[in-house]
Amino acid sequence: MDAVNHQFQLAARPVGLPKPSDWHYAEVPVAEPGEGEVLVKVQYISLDPAMRGWMNDGRSYIAPVGIGDVMRSFSAGEVIASNDPDVAVGEHVGGLLGVQEYAVAHGKGVFKVDTKLAPLPVYLGTLGMPGVTAYFGLLDIGKPEQGNTVVVSGAAGAVGGLVGQIAKLKGCRVVGIAGGPQKCSDVVAQLGFDAVIDYKGEDLDAALTEHCPDGIDIYFDNVGGEILDAALAHLARHARVVICGAISQYNSTTAIKGPANYLSLLVNHASMTGFVMSDYLDRYGEAVTEMAGWLASGQLISREDIAEGLENFPDTLLRLFKGENIGKLVLKI
């Protein structure tokens, strides 16, 4: 194939926020798929906070992106060549296809999606990694019960917004934590949260006291740092703390701040459990099927924040860490 593939490669390991010199925008020939492989024309790229962790050279749940390698990302697009009998040209697929225009992947390493049921970006959000993360993190680890008080940080984000909606479906009272009047308004008016706390404009401790007078039964943490500490100070007896992410810490140039209020776990006989979506790969379809039903019935709202242009990837990624996105941030090529 004579087409040119544009891709972003990791040029250096970032210190703090990624800067332009941490990337190499490369032009390479489009590769031909080998036996059992497919060639995908990437149409949408998912931008996720986890990508920042993948750039670090340290022990984690997944190997770091290598210097000179295409930046890892969940992406989706159309199959334009196939050497896998189970994946046909013209089908749409998603997977870890990277920040590039064309991707060669093993046919067993991608998942098919039906764009007649939902637009392609939805399979990178509500019916993709963020949705599966929200589903299992809340239901399997949080174990919500009717009448529980659930507090969600990063409530206007891709995962947090879904956690709150699912908690409402399970009969919980939901309090979101978000930054800024617009996000806070959206969390209540559009997503149906019972209350929201603006951590940028309110005293967090006082607000949690007001909105959670009997304590927090489930705290779903997406941000870490001071907000996690504040939530720990308000746990109810037998509370469940779900550690999903710590976006407030990802670009720190100093030591990661651990929870100062961890003794609240002891006092309240509470638990704190971390997890990643890949823990549930064998049950991925279970989550997607149920959430697709909730979407179809109108019980769940899917929100995508779509930017355009592969060349804008570095600046668009930074929107995550500046808190500028509402819902799932996706880059359209």
C-alpha positions as CSV (number, residue, x, y, z in Angstrom):
1,M,0.0,0.0,0.0
2,D,1.5,3.4,-1.1
3,A,-0.3,5.5,1.6
4,V,1.7,7.3,4.3
5,N,1.0,6.6,8.0
6,H,1.2,9.6,10.4
7,Q,1.9,8.6,14.0
8,F,3.0,10.1,17.3
9,Q,5.9,8.3,18.8
10,L,7.2,8.8,22.4
11,A,10.5,10.7,22.1
12,A,11.3,11.2,25.8
13,R,9.8,10.4,29.2
14,P,7.9,13.4,30.4
15,V,8.8,15.2,33.6
16,G,5.5,16.8,34.8
17,L,3.1,17.6,32.0
18,P,4.1,16.2,28.6
19,K,5.7,18.9,26.4
20,P,6.2,19.1,22.6
21,S,9.7,17.7,22.7
22,D,8.4,14.5,24.3
23,W,6.8,13.6,21.0
24,H,8.0,12.7,17.5
25,Y,5.4,13.2,14.7
26,A,6.5,10.6,12.2
27,E,5.7,9.7,8.6
28,V,6.1,6.0,7.9
29,P,4.9,3.7,5.1
30,V,1.6,1.9,5.8
31,A,2.5,-1.7,6.8
32,E,0.9,-4.7,5.2
33,P,-0.9,-7.1,7.5
34,G,0.7,-10.5,8.0
35,E,-1.0,-13.9,8.5
36,G,-3.9,-13.6,11.0
37,E,-3.5,-9.8,11.0
38,V,-5.8,-6.9,9.9
39,L,-5.1,-3.3,8.7
40,V,-7.3,-0.7,10.3
41,K,-7.9,2.8,9.1
42,V,-8.1,4.5,12.5
43,Q,-11.0,7.0,12.8
44,Y,-11.1,7.9,16.5
45,I,-8.5,7.8,19.3
46,S,-9.4,7.6,22.9
47,L,-7.6,10.1,25.2
48,D,-7.4,8.8,28.8
49,P,-5.6,9.8,32.0
50,A,-4.0,6.4,32.1
51,M,-1.9,7.3,29.0
52,R,0.3,9.6,31.3
53,G,1.2,6.6,33.4
54,W,2.1,4.5,30.4
55,M,4.8,7.0,29.5
56,N,6.7,6.5,32.8
57,D,9.5,3.9,33.0
58,G,8.4,2.3,36.3
59,R,6.7,-0.8,37.7
60,S,3.0,-0.8,36.8
61,Y,0.1,-3.0,35.7
62,I,1.4,-2.7,32.1
63,A,4.8,-2.3,30.5
64,P,5.7,1.4,29.7
65,V,5.6,2.7,26.1
66,G,9.1,2.3,24.7
67,I,11.0,5.4,23.5
68,G,10.5,5.5,19.8
69,D,7.3,3.4,19.9
70,V,3.9,4.6,18.8
71,M,2.0,6.1,21.7
72,R,-0.4,3.5,23.1
73,S,-4.1,4.3,23.0
74,F,-7.4,2.6,22.6
75,S,-8.6,3.5,19.1
76,A,-11.3,2.5,16.7
77,G,-11.7,2.4,12.9
78,E,-12.5,0.4,9.8
79,V,-10.8,-2.7,8.6
80,I,-9.4,-2.0,5.1
81,A,-7.3,-5.2,4.6
82,S,-7.6,-8.6,6.4
83,N,-5.7,-11.8,6.6
84,D,-8.0,-13.1,9.4
85,P,-11.0,-15.1,8.1
86,D,-13.0,-14.0,11.1
87,V,-12.6,-10.3,10.5
88,A,-13.9,-8.9,7.2
89,V,-12.9,-5.8,5.3
90,G,-15.5,-3.1,6.0
91,E,-16.1,-4.1,9.6
92,H,-15.4,-1.7,12.4
93,V,-13.1,-2.7,15.3
94,G,-11.5,-1.3,18.4
95,G,-8.4,-2.1,20.4
96,L,-5.0,-0.9,21.4
97,L,-4.3,0.5,18.0
98,G,-2.2,3.5,19.0
99,V,-2.0,7.2,18.1
100,Q,-1.7,6.9,14.3
101,E,-3.7,6.9,11.1
102,Y,-3.2,3.2,10.2
103,A,-2.7,0.2,12.5
104,V,-1.8,-3.4,11.9
105,A,-3.2,-5.7,14.6
106,H,-3.7,-9.4,15.2
107,G,-7.3,-10.2,14.4
108,K,-7.8,-11.8,17.8
109,G,-6.5,-8.6,19.4
110,V,-9.3,-6.4,18.3
111,F,-13.0,-6.4,19.1
112,K,-15.8,-5.9,16.6
113,V,-18.3,-3.1,17.1
114,D,-21.7,-2.4,15.4
115,T,-22.0,1.2,14.4
116,K,-25.7,0.6,13.7
117,L,-26.3,0.3,17.4
118,A,-24.1,3.2,18.6
119,P,-21.7,5.7,17.0
120,L,-18.0,4.6,16.9
121,P,-16.9,7.1,19.6
122,V,-19.3,5.5,22.1
123,Y,-17.3,2.3,21.9
124,L,-14.3,4.2,23.2
125,G,-16.4,5.6,26.1
126,T,-19.6,4.2,27.6
127,L,-19.3,0.9,25.7
128,G,-15.5,0.9,25.9
129,M,-12.8,1.0,28.5
130,P,-14.2,3.9,30.7
131,G,-17.7,2.3,30.8
132,V,-16.4,-1.2,31.7
133,T,-14.2,0.5,34.3
134,A,-17.1,2.3,35.9
135,Y,-19.3,-0.8,35.7
136,F,-17.1,-3.3,37.5
137,G,-15.4,-0.8,39.8
138,L,-18.7,0.3,41.2
139,L,-20.7,-3.0,41.1
140,D,-18.0,-5.6,41.9
141,I,-15.8,-3.6,44.3
142,G,-18.2,-0.9,45.6
143,K,-21.1,-3.3,46.0
144,P,-23.8,-0.6,46.1
145,E,-26.9,-1.3,48.1
146,Q,-30.3,0.5,48.0
147,G,-30.0,3.8,49.9
148,N,-26.2,3.9,50.0
149,T,-24.5,7.3,49.8
150,V,-22.0,7.2,46.9
151,V,-19.5,10.0,46.4
152,V,-17.6,10.2,43.0
153,S,-14.6,12.4,42.3
154,G,-14.0,13.4,38.7
155,A,-17.7,13.3,38.4
156,A,-17.8,15.2,35.0
157,G,-15.3,12.9,33.5
158,A,-15.7,9.8,31.3
159,V,-15.6,7.2,34.2
160,G,-17.0,9.4,37.0
161,G,-20.1,10.4,35.1
162,L,-21.0,6.8,34.4
163,V,-20.3,5.7,38.0
164,G,-22.8,8.2,39.3
165,Q,-25.5,7.2,36.7
166,I,-25.1,3.5,37.4
167,A,-25.2,4.2,41.2
168,K,-28.5,6.0,40.7
169,L,-29.8,3.0,38.7
170,K,-29.0,0.9,41.7
171,G,-31.0,3.1,44.1
172,C,-28.2,5.1,45.7
173,R,-27.9,8.7,46.6
174,V,-25.1,10.2,44.6
175,V,-22.8,13.2,45.4
176,G,-20.4,14.2,42.7
177,I,-17.1,16.2,43.1
178,A,-16.2,18.3,40.1
179,G,-14.3,21.5,39.3
180,G,-16.1,24.7,38.2
181,P,-19.7,25.9,37.9
182,Q,-20.3,24.5,34.4
183,K,-19.2,21.0,35.2
184,C,-21.1,21.0,38.5
185,S,-24.3,22.2,36.8
186,D,-24.0,19.5,34.1
187,V,-23.5,16.7,36.7
188,V,-26.8,17.5,38.4
189,A,-28.9,18.7,35.4
190,Q,-27.8,16.2,32.8
191,L,-26.5,13.2,34.7
192,G,-29.0,13.2,37.5
193,F,-26.7,13.3,40.5
194,D,-28.4,14.3,43.7
195,A,-25.8,16.9,44.7
196,V,-22.4,18.1,43.6
197,I,-19.5,19.8,45.3
198,D,-17.3,22.3,43.4
199,Y,-13.8,21.5,44.9
200,K,-12.5,24.7,43.3
201,G,-15.0,27.0,45.0
202,E,-16.2,25.3,48.1
203,D,-14.7,24.0,51.4
204,L,-14.6,20.3,50.7
205,D,-14.8,19.2,54.3
206,A,-17.8,21.4,55.1
207,A,-19.5,20.4,51.8
208,L,-19.1,16.6,52.5
209,T,-20.4,17.2,56.0
210,E,-23.5,18.9,54.6
211,H,-24.2,16.4,51.8
212,C,-23.2,13.2,53.6
213,P,-24.5,13.7,57.1
214,D,-24.4,9.9,57.8
215,G,-21.1,9.4,56.1
216,I,-20.0,8.0,52.8
217,D,-20.8,4.3,52.0
218,I,-18.9,4.2,48.7
219,Y,-16.2,6.5,47.6
220,F,-15.2,6.1,44.0
221,D,-11.8,7.9,43.6
222,N,-10.5,9.1,40.2
223,V,-8.2,11.9,41.4
224,G,-6.3,11.0,44.6
225,G,-4.5,13.6,46.7
226,E,-6.3,16.0,48.9
227,I,-9.8,15.0,47.7
228,L,-9.1,11.4,48.6
229,D,-8.0,12.5,52.0
230,A,-11.1,14.5,52.5
231,A,-13.4,11.6,51.6
232,L,-11.6,9.2,53.9
233,A,-12.4,11.6,56.8
234,H,-16.1,11.1,56.1
235,L,-16.5,7.3,55.7
236,A,-19.4,5.5,57.2
237,R,-19.0,2.2,58.9
238,H,-18.1,-0.7,56.5
239,A,-17.5,1.8,53.7
240,R,-15.9,0.7,50.4
241,V,-13.3,3.0,48.8
242,V,-12.7,2.2,45.1
243,I,-9.3,3.4,43.8
244,C,-9.6,3.8,40.1
245,G,-7.2,6.7,39.3
246,A,-5.2,9.6,40.7
247,I,-5.1,12.2,38.0
248,S,-4.1,14.9,40.5
249,Q,-0.8,13.0,40.9
250,Y,0.1,11.9,37.4
251,N,2.2,14.9,36.5
252,S,3.7,15.6,39.9
253,T,7.4,16.2,39.9
254,T,7.6,15.4,43.6
255,A,6.8,12.3,45.6
256,I,3.3,10.9,45.3
257,K,1.1,12.0,48.3
258,G,-0.4,9.1,50.1
259,P,-3.6,9.2,52.1
260,A,-3.0,10.9,55.5
261,N,-6.4,9.8,56.7
262,Y,-5.9,6.1,56.2
263,L,-6.7,5.3,59.8
264,S,-10.3,6.1,59.0
265,L,-10.3,2.6,57.3
266,L,-9.4,1.0,60.6
267,V,-11.9,3.1,62.7
268,N,-14.8,2.5,60.3
269,H,-14.0,-1.1,59.4
270,A,-13.8,0.1,55.9
271,S,-11.9,-1.3,52.8
272,M,-9.9,0.4,50.1
273,T,-9.3,-1.5,46.9
274,G,-7.5,-0.6,43.7
275,F,-8.2,-2.2,40.3
276,V,-7.8,-1.7,36.6
277,M,-10.1,-2.6,33.7
278,S,-8.0,-5.4,32.5
279,D,-8.9,-7.3,35.6
280,Y,-12.2,-7.9,34.0
281,L,-11.3,-8.7,30.4
282,D,-13.0,-12.1,30.6
283,R,-16.3,-10.4,31.6
284,Y,-16.0,-7.4,29.2
285,G,-19.0,-8.4,27.2
286,E,-21.2,-8.6,30.3
287,A,-20.7,-4.9,31.0
288,V,-21.1,-3.8,27.4
289,T,-24.3,-5.8,27.0
290,E,-26.0,-4.4,30.1
291,M,-24.9,-0.8,29.5
292,A,-26.0,-1.0,25.9
293,G,-29.4,-1.9,27.2
294,W,-29.4,1.1,29.6
295,L,-28.4,3.4,26.7
296,A,-31.2,2.0,24.5
297,S,-33.8,2.5,27.2
298,G,-32.6,6.1,28.0
299,Q,-31.5,5.2,31.5
300,L,-27.9,6.0,30.7
301,I,-26.5,9.1,29.0
302,S,-23.3,8.8,26.9
303,R,-21.3,12.0,26.5
304,E,-18.3,12.4,24.1
305,D,-16.1,15.5,23.9
306,I,-14.7,15.2,20.3
307,A,-11.7,17.1,19.1
308,E,-10.4,16.9,15.6
309,G,-7.0,16.4,13.9
310,L,-4.3,13.9,14.6
311,E,-1.7,16.7,14.6
312,N,-3.5,18.2,17.6
313,F,-2.9,15.1,19.8
314,P,-0.3,16.6,22.2
315,D,-2.5,19.7,23.0
316,T,-5.7,17.7,23.1
317,L,-4.2,15.2,25.6
318,L,-3.3,18.1,27.9
319,R,-7.0,19.0,28.1
320,L,-7.4,16.0,30.4
321,F,-5.0,17.4,33.0
322,K,-6.3,20.9,32.8
323,G,-9.8,19.7,33.5
324,E,-11.1,21.1,30.2
325,N,-13.1,18.0,29.0
326,I,-16.6,17.1,29.8
327,G,-17.3,13.4,29.4
328,K,-15.2,11.1,27.2
329,L,-12.4,13.0,25.3
330,V,-12.0,11.5,21.8
331,L,-9.8,12.7,18.9
332,K,-11.3,12.3,15.5
333,I,-8.8,11.8,12.7
